[in-house]
Amino acid sequence: MIAHFQTVHIEAGCDEAGRGCLAGPVFAAAVILPADFHHPLLNDSKKLTEARRNLLREVIEREAADWAVAEVSAAEIDQINILNSAFMAMHRALDGLSRLAPAFVIVDGNRFRPYNGLPYECIVKGDGKYASIAAASILAKTWRDEAMRTLHQQYPQYGWIENKGYPTEAHREAIRSFGPSPWHRKSFRLLPDEVRLELF
């Protein structure tokens, strides 16, 4: 059951999207929900259809007490690695909160880099347990999917409108045929039979 983590302090839920992709930015969101917020469809974004994610995105952006979405580019990921990039994206999202200052941060997963001295808790599968993390997972996912649809218009050969940059067989075949785009993460193993592709 999706619940609020606590109501004593203003809590910001954080989650990221796109960490396992071969191309595109990693996105993160930070969401502060009203204490009485409830929506029957709210859940981990991975358990929702695209239509329900988009519906909930509208609800969250309209009804959240505060929210922000941020990204870290593929070039930055190549410079500082994907784990540090996920932390950076979450920190940037927290920086983007403009209406309320959180007193506590809850994060999906088991690792986080402390943010401005705020107390925090990492919660494995938290996006299926707590409302603010679920809301953050939906915003991060929908914003990233939208960004990948835009990039698809520039590089349609990779099928990003469907695979969103994830390592599907068709995506990897396109990399094999066309080489990596400027939006591919060159520090990742883009093809399973190569250690890495060199920067162009």
ChimeraX commands (.cxc) that place a marker at each C-alpha (Angstrom):
marker #1 position 0.00,0.00,0.00 radius 0.5
marker #1 position 1.35,3.45,-0.92 radius 0.5
marker #1 position 1.61,5.57,2.22 radius 0.5
marker #1 position 3.22,8.70,3.56 radius 0.5
marker #1 position 6.57,8.05,5.22 radius 0.5
marker #1 position 5.90,10.55,7.97 radius 0.5
marker #1 position 3.82,13.66,8.55 radius 0.5
marker #1 position 5.84,15.30,11.33 radius 0.5
marker #1 position 8.42,16.83,8.98 radius 0.5
marker #1 position 8.27,18.13,5.43 radius 0.5
marker #1 position 9.61,15.19,3.47 radius 0.5
marker #1 position 10.91,15.18,-0.09 radius 0.5
marker #1 position 10.81,11.92,-2.00 radius 0.5
marker #1 position 13.53,11.36,-4.60 radius 0.5
marker #1 position 13.95,8.89,-7.42 radius 0.5
marker #1 position 15.80,8.67,-10.73 radius 0.5
marker #1 position 15.10,7.25,-14.18 radius 0.5
marker #1 position 17.39,6.08,-16.95 radius 0.5
marker #1 position 20.31,4.77,-14.95 radius 0.5
marker #1 position 20.56,1.57,-17.00 radius 0.5
marker #1 position 20.22,3.19,-20.41 radius 0.5
marker #1 position 22.87,3.28,-23.12 radius 0.5
marker #1 position 21.87,6.74,-24.33 radius 0.5
marker #1 position 20.43,9.99,-23.09 radius 0.5
marker #1 position 20.51,11.79,-19.74 radius 0.5
marker #1 position 19.65,10.37,-16.38 radius 0.5
marker #1 position 16.70,12.22,-14.82 radius 0.5
marker #1 position 15.67,12.62,-11.20 radius 0.5
marker #1 position 12.76,14.21,-9.42 radius 0.5
marker #1 position 12.12,15.53,-5.93 radius 0.5
marker #1 position 8.51,15.76,-4.74 radius 0.5
marker #1 position 6.90,17.14,-1.60 radius 0.5
marker #1 position 3.27,16.06,-1.30 radius 0.5
marker #1 position 0.59,17.51,0.97 radius 0.5
marker #1 position 0.07,15.39,4.08 radius 0.5
marker #1 position -3.45,14.49,2.95 radius 0.5
marker #1 position -2.50,13.63,-0.64 radius 0.5
marker #1 position -3.95,10.38,-1.95 radius 0.5
marker #1 position -4.56,8.98,-5.40 radius 0.5
marker #1 position -5.77,5.42,-5.98 radius 0.5
marker #1 position -3.50,4.88,-8.99 radius 0.5
marker #1 position -0.28,6.16,-7.41 radius 0.5
marker #1 position 2.42,3.48,-7.53 radius 0.5
marker #1 position 5.94,2.71,-8.68 radius 0.5
marker #1 position 6.16,4.11,-12.23 radius 0.5
marker #1 position 7.40,0.75,-13.55 radius 0.5
marker #1 position 4.09,-0.85,-12.51 radius 0.5
marker #1 position 1.96,1.68,-14.41 radius 0.5
marker #1 position 1.00,1.95,-18.04 radius 0.5
marker #1 position 2.28,4.94,-19.99 radius 0.5
marker #1 position -1.23,6.42,-20.03 radius 0.5
marker #1 position -1.52,6.17,-16.24 radius 0.5
marker #1 position 1.95,7.64,-15.73 radius 0.5
marker #1 position 1.03,10.63,-17.88 radius 0.5
marker #1 position -2.27,11.08,-16.06 radius 0.5
marker #1 position -0.52,10.97,-12.68 radius 0.5
marker #1 position 2.17,13.38,-13.87 radius 0.5
marker #1 position -0.54,15.99,-14.42 radius 0.5
marker #1 position -2.03,15.31,-10.99 radius 0.5
marker #1 position 1.34,15.47,-9.21 radius 0.5
marker #1 position 2.49,18.63,-10.96 radius 0.5
marker #1 position -0.82,20.30,-10.12 radius 0.5
marker #1 position -1.32,19.10,-6.55 radius 0.5
marker #1 position 2.17,18.61,-5.08 radius 0.5
marker #1 position 3.22,21.13,-2.47 radius 0.5
marker #1 position 6.47,21.41,-4.42 radius 0.5
marker #1 position 8.28,19.44,-7.11 radius 0.5
marker #1 position 11.29,19.67,-9.40 radius 0.5
marker #1 position 12.91,17.57,-12.11 radius 0.5
marker #1 position 16.57,17.66,-13.13 radius 0.5
marker #1 position 18.90,15.83,-15.49 radius 0.5
marker #1 position 22.56,14.95,-15.93 radius 0.5
marker #1 position 23.74,14.65,-19.51 radius 0.5
marker #1 position 25.38,11.68,-21.20 radius 0.5
marker #1 position 28.64,13.66,-21.41 radius 0.5
marker #1 position 28.55,14.30,-17.65 radius 0.5
marker #1 position 27.79,10.62,-17.03 radius 0.5
marker #1 position 30.91,9.70,-19.01 radius 0.5
marker #1 position 32.96,12.08,-16.86 radius 0.5
marker #1 position 31.77,11.14,-13.37 radius 0.5
marker #1 position 30.11,7.68,-13.83 radius 0.5
marker #1 position 26.46,6.77,-13.58 radius 0.5
marker #1 position 26.21,6.37,-9.80 radius 0.5
marker #1 position 27.61,9.84,-9.16 radius 0.5
marker #1 position 25.38,11.17,-11.94 radius 0.5
marker #1 position 22.27,9.71,-10.30 radius 0.5
marker #1 position 23.22,11.41,-7.03 radius 0.5
marker #1 position 23.91,14.66,-8.88 radius 0.5
marker #1 position 20.55,14.54,-10.64 radius 0.5
marker #1 position 18.76,14.04,-7.31 radius 0.5
marker #1 position 20.72,16.90,-5.75 radius 0.5
marker #1 position 19.84,19.14,-8.69 radius 0.5
marker #1 position 16.19,18.21,-8.30 radius 0.5
marker #1 position 16.32,19.06,-4.60 radius 0.5
marker #1 position 17.99,22.35,-5.52 radius 0.5
marker #1 position 15.02,23.04,-7.78 radius 0.5
marker #1 position 12.44,22.96,-4.99 radius 0.5
marker #1 position 11.37,26.58,-4.72 radius 0.5
marker #1 position 8.25,26.74,-2.56 radius 0.5
marker #1 position 9.15,24.57,0.43 radius 0.5
marker #1 position 12.38,23.56,2.14 radius 0.5
marker #1 position 12.39,19.85,3.01 radius 0.5
marker #1 position 13.43,18.78,6.49 radius 0.5
marker #1 position 13.89,15.13,5.54 radius 0.5
marker #1 position 14.67,13.23,2.32 radius 0.5
marker #1 position 13.58,9.71,1.44 radius 0.5
marker #1 position 15.26,8.04,-1.51 radius 0.5
marker #1 position 14.44,4.97,-3.55 radius 0.5
marker #1 position 17.24,2.40,-3.36 radius 0.5
marker #1 position 20.06,1.67,-0.96 radius 0.5
marker #1 position 22.57,4.48,-1.60 radius 0.5
marker #1 position 22.51,8.26,-1.52 radius 0.5
marker #1 position 24.99,11.07,-1.11 radius 0.5
marker #1 position 24.02,13.42,1.73 radius 0.5
marker #1 position 22.40,16.66,0.62 radius 0.5
marker #1 position 23.04,19.93,2.47 radius 0.5
marker #1 position 23.24,18.13,5.82 radius 0.5
marker #1 position 19.60,17.01,5.70 radius 0.5
marker #1 position 18.69,13.74,7.39 radius 0.5
marker #1 position 17.68,11.08,4.91 radius 0.5
marker #1 position 16.69,7.46,4.59 radius 0.5
marker #1 position 17.26,5.06,1.69 radius 0.5
marker #1 position 14.39,2.66,1.13 radius 0.5
marker #1 position 14.75,-0.36,-1.14 radius 0.5
marker #1 position 11.72,-0.49,-3.47 radius 0.5
marker #1 position 10.56,2.72,-1.86 radius 0.5
marker #1 position 8.80,3.76,-5.06 radius 0.5
marker #1 position 6.24,1.06,-4.36 radius 0.5
marker #1 position 5.86,1.91,-0.68 radius 0.5
marker #1 position 5.82,5.67,-0.14 radius 0.5
marker #1 position 3.79,8.28,-1.95 radius 0.5
marker #1 position 6.42,10.98,-2.39 radius 0.5
marker #1 position 8.96,8.51,-3.84 radius 0.5
marker #1 position 6.31,7.02,-6.14 radius 0.5
marker #1 position 5.45,10.53,-7.31 radius 0.5
marker #1 position 9.13,11.28,-7.92 radius 0.5
marker #1 position 9.51,8.06,-9.89 radius 0.5
marker #1 position 6.60,9.06,-12.13 radius 0.5
marker #1 position 7.94,12.55,-12.81 radius 0.5
marker #1 position 11.47,11.33,-13.49 radius 0.5
marker #1 position 10.21,8.61,-15.84 radius 0.5
marker #1 position 7.75,10.74,-17.79 radius 0.5
marker #1 position 10.14,13.66,-18.19 radius 0.5
marker #1 position 12.90,11.35,-19.38 radius 0.5
marker #1 position 10.62,9.55,-21.82 radius 0.5
marker #1 position 9.58,12.92,-23.23 radius 0.5
marker #1 position 13.23,13.92,-23.65 radius 0.5
marker #1 position 14.02,10.67,-25.46 radius 0.5
marker #1 position 11.08,11.17,-27.82 radius 0.5
marker #1 position 12.54,14.57,-28.69 radius 0.5
marker #1 position 16.01,13.10,-29.27 radius 0.5
marker #1 position 14.42,10.39,-31.44 radius 0.5
marker #1 position 13.46,13.11,-33.92 radius 0.5
marker #1 position 17.17,13.87,-34.43 radius 0.5
marker #1 position 18.34,10.24,-34.42 radius 0.5
marker #1 position 15.40,8.03,-35.48 radius 0.5
marker #1 position 17.67,5.14,-36.48 radius 0.5
marker #1 position 18.12,4.08,-32.83 radius 0.5
marker #1 position 14.41,3.62,-32.09 radius 0.5
marker #1 position 14.48,5.74,-28.94 radius 0.5
marker #1 position 10.78,6.50,-29.27 radius 0.5
marker #1 position 10.25,2.84,-28.33 radius 0.5
marker #1 position 13.29,1.73,-26.32 radius 0.5
marker #1 position 13.95,5.10,-24.62 radius 0.5
marker #1 position 17.68,4.37,-24.77 radius 0.5
marker #1 position 17.57,1.04,-22.92 radius 0.5
marker #1 position 19.79,-1.81,-24.19 radius 0.5
marker #1 position 17.30,-3.70,-26.34 radius 0.5
marker #1 position 18.54,-5.99,-29.09 radius 0.5
marker #1 position 17.23,-3.60,-31.76 radius 0.5
marker #1 position 18.97,-0.64,-30.12 radius 0.5
marker #1 position 22.28,-2.48,-30.02 radius 0.5
marker #1 position 21.90,-3.56,-33.64 radius 0.5
marker #1 position 21.41,0.08,-34.58 radius 0.5
marker #1 position 24.59,1.02,-32.70 radius 0.5
marker #1 position 26.41,-1.74,-34.57 radius 0.5
marker #1 position 25.10,-0.44,-37.90 radius 0.5
marker #1 position 25.37,3.33,-37.40 radius 0.5
marker #1 position 27.88,3.72,-34.59 radius 0.5
marker #1 position 27.17,5.71,-31.42 radius 0.5
marker #1 position 25.42,9.06,-31.51 radius 0.5
marker #1 position 26.55,12.12,-29.51 radius 0.5
marker #1 position 23.91,11.15,-26.95 radius 0.5
marker #1 position 25.27,7.67,-26.29 radius 0.5
marker #1 position 27.15,7.05,-23.07 radius 0.5
marker #1 position 30.61,6.20,-24.39 radius 0.5
marker #1 position 31.76,4.95,-20.97 radius 0.5
marker #1 position 29.12,2.19,-21.13 radius 0.5
marker #1 position 29.55,-1.12,-22.90 radius 0.5
marker #1 position 27.34,-0.25,-25.83 radius 0.5
marker #1 position 27.87,-3.58,-27.57 radius 0.5
marker #1 position 28.22,-6.82,-25.60 radius 0.5
marker #1 position 31.22,-8.00,-27.62 radius 0.5
marker #1 position 33.26,-4.82,-27.10 radius 0.5
marker #1 position 34.87,-3.49,-23.95 radius 0.5
marker #1 position 33.90,0.06,-24.96 radius 0.5
marker #1 position 33.65,2.25,-28.01 radius 0.5
marker #1 position 36.15,5.07,-28.27 radius 0.5
marker #1 position 35.01,8.66,-28.39 radius 0.5
marker #1 position 34.65,10.03,-31.89 radius 0.5
marker link #1:1,2 radius 0.2
marker link #1:2,3 radius 0.2
marker link #1:3,4 radius 0.2
marker link #1:4,5 radius 0.2
marker link #1:5,6 radius 0.2
marker link #1:6,7 radius 0.2
marker link #1:7,8 radius 0.2
marker link #1:8,9 radius 0.2
marker link #1:9,10 radius 0.2
marker link #1:10,11 radius 0.2
marker link #1:11,12 radius 0.2
marker link #1:12,13 radius 0.2
marker link #1:13,14 radius 0.2
marker link #1:14,15 radius 0.2
marker link #1:15,16 radius 0.2
marker link #1:16,17 radius 0.2
marker link #1:17,18 radius 0.2
marker link #1:18,19 radius 0.2
marker link #1:19,20 radius 0.2
marker link #1:20,21 radius 0.2
marker link #1:21,22 radius 0.2
marker link #1:22,23 radius 0.2
marker link #1:23,24 radius 0.2
marker link #1:24,25 radius 0.2
marker link #1:25,26 radius 0.2
marker link #1:26,27 radius 0.2
marker link #1:27,28 radius 0.2
marker link #1:28,29 radius 0.2
marker link #1:29,30 radius 0.2
marker link #1:30,31 radius 0.2
marker link #1:31,32 radius 0.2
marker link #1:32,33 radius 0.2
marker link #1:33,34 radius 0.2
marker link #1:34,35 radius 0.2
marker link #1:35,36 radius 0.2
marker link #1:36,37 radius 0.2
marker link #1:37,38 radius 0.2
marker link #1:38,39 radius 0.2
marker link #1:39,40 radius 0.2
marker link #1:40,41 radius 0.2
marker link #1:41,42 radius 0.2
marker link #1:42,43 radius 0.2
marker link #1:43,44 radius 0.2
marker link #1:44,45 radius 0.2
marker link #1:45,46 radius 0.2
marker link #1:46,47 radius 0.2
marker link #1:47,48 radius 0.2
marker link #1:48,49 radius 0.2
marker link #1:49,50 radius 0.2
marker link #1:50,51 radius 0.2
marker link #1:51,52 radius 0.2
marker link #1:52,53 radius 0.2
marker link #1:53,54 radius 0.2
marker link #1:54,55 radius 0.2
marker link #1:55,56 radius 0.2
marker link #1:56,57 radius 0.2
marker link #1:57,58 radius 0.2
marker link #1:58,59 radius 0.2
marker link #1:59,60 radius 0.2
marker link #1:60,61 radius 0.2
marker link #1:61,62 radius 0.2
marker link #1:62,63 radius 0.2
marker link #1:63,64 radius 0.2
marker link #1:64,65 radius 0.2
marker link #1:65,66 radius 0.2
marker link #1:66,67 radius 0.2
marker link #1:67,68 radius 0.2
marker link #1:68,69 radius 0.2
marker link #1:69,70 radius 0.2
marker link #1:70,71 radius 0.2
marker link #1:71,72 radius 0.2
marker link #1:72,73 radius 0.2
marker link #1:73,74 radius 0.2
marker link #1:74,75 radius 0.2
marker link #1:75,76 radius 0.2
marker link #1:76,77 radius 0.2
marker link #1:77,78 radius 0.2
marker link #1:78,79 radius 0.2
marker link #1:79,80 radius 0.2
marker link #1:80,81 radius 0.2
marker link #1:81,82 radius 0.2
marker link #1:82,83 radius 0.2
marker link #1:83,84 radius 0.2
marker link #1:84,85 radius 0.2
marker link #1:85,86 radius 0.2
marker link #1:86,87 radius 0.2
marker link #1:87,88 radius 0.2
marker link #1:88,89 radius 0.2
marker link #1:89,90 radius 0.2
marker link #1:90,91 radius 0.2
marker link #1:91,92 radius 0.2
marker link #1:92,93 radius 0.2
marker link #1:93,94 radius 0.2
marker link #1:94,95 radius 0.2
marker link #1:95,96 radius 0.2
marker link #1:96,97 radius 0.2
marker link #1:97,98 radius 0.2
marker link #1:98,99 radius 0.2
marker link #1:99,100 radius 0.2
marker link #1:100,101 radius 0.2
marker link #1:101,102 radius 0.2
marker link #1:102,103 radius 0.2
marker link #1:103,104 radius 0.2
marker link #1:104,105 radius 0.2
marker link #1:105,106 radius 0.2
marker link #1:106,107 radius 0.2
marker link #1:107,108 radius 0.2
marker link #1:108,109 radius 0.2
marker link #1:109,110 radius 0.2
marker link #1:110,111 radius 0.2
marker link #1:111,112 radius 0.2
marker link #1:112,113 radius 0.2
marker link #1:113,114 radius 0.2
marker link #1:114,115 radius 0.2
marker link #1:115,116 radius 0.2
marker link #1:116,117 radius 0.2
marker link #1:117,118 radius 0.2
marker link #1:118,119 radius 0.2
marker link #1:119,120 radius 0.2
marker link #1:120,121 radius 0.2
marker link #1:121,122 radius 0.2
marker link #1:122,123 radius 0.2
marker link #1:123,124 radius 0.2
marker link #1:124,125 radius 0.2
marker link #1:125,126 radius 0.2
marker link #1:126,127 radius 0.2
marker link #1:127,128 radius 0.2
marker link #1:128,129 radius 0.2
marker link #1:129,130 radius 0.2
marker link #1:130,131 radius 0.2
marker link #1:131,132 radius 0.2
marker link #1:132,133 radius 0.2
marker link #1:133,134 radius 0.2
marker link #1:134,135 radius 0.2
marker link #1:135,136 radius 0.2
marker link #1:136,137 radius 0.2
marker link #1:137,138 radius 0.2
marker link #1:138,139 radius 0.2
marker link #1:139,140 radius 0.2
marker link #1:140,141 radius 0.2
marker link #1:141,142 radius 0.2
marker link #1:142,143 radius 0.2
marker link #1:143,144 radius 0.2
marker link #1:144,145 radius 0.2
marker link #1:145,146 radius 0.2
marker link #1:146,147 radius 0.2
marker link #1:147,148 radius 0.2
marker link #1:148,149 radius 0.2
marker link #1:149,150 radius 0.2
marker link #1:150,151 radius 0.2
marker link #1:151,152 radius 0.2
marker link #1:152,153 radius 0.2
marker link #1:153,154 radius 0.2
marker link #1:154,155 radius 0.2
marker link #1:155,156 radius 0.2
marker link #1:156,157 radius 0.2
marker link #1:157,158 radius 0.2
marker link #1:158,159 radius 0.2
marker link #1:159,160 radius 0.2
marker link #1:160,161 radius 0.2
marker link #1:161,162 radius 0.2
marker link #1:162,163 radius 0.2
marker link #1:163,164 radius 0.2
marker link #1:164,165 radius 0.2
marker link #1:165,166 radius 0.2
marker link #1:166,167 radius 0.2
marker link #1:167,168 radius 0.2
marker link #1:168,169 radius 0.2
marker link #1:169,170 radius 0.2
marker link #1:170,171 radius 0.2
marker link #1:171,172 radius 0.2
marker link #1:172,173 radius 0.2
marker link #1:173,174 radius 0.2
marker link #1:174,175 radius 0.2
marker link #1:175,176 radius 0.2
marker link #1:176,177 radius 0.2
marker link #1:177,178 radius 0.2
marker link #1:178,179 radius 0.2
marker link #1:179,180 radius 0.2
marker link #1:180,181 radius 0.2
marker link #1:181,182 radius 0.2
marker link #1:182,183 radius 0.2
marker link #1:183,184 radius 0.2
marker link #1:184,185 radius 0.2
marker link #1:185,186 radius 0.2
marker link #1:186,187 radius 0.2
marker link #1:187,188 radius 0.2
marker link #1:188,189 radius 0.2
marker link #1:189,190 radius 0.2
marker link #1:190,191 radius 0.2
marker link #1:191,192 radius 0.2
marker link #1:192,193 radius 0.2
marker link #1:193,194 radius 0.2
marker link #1:194,195 radius 0.2
marker link #1:195,196 radius 0.2
marker link #1:196,197 radius 0.2
marker link #1:197,198 radius 0.2
marker link #1:198,199 radius 0.2
marker link #1:199,200 radius 0.2
view
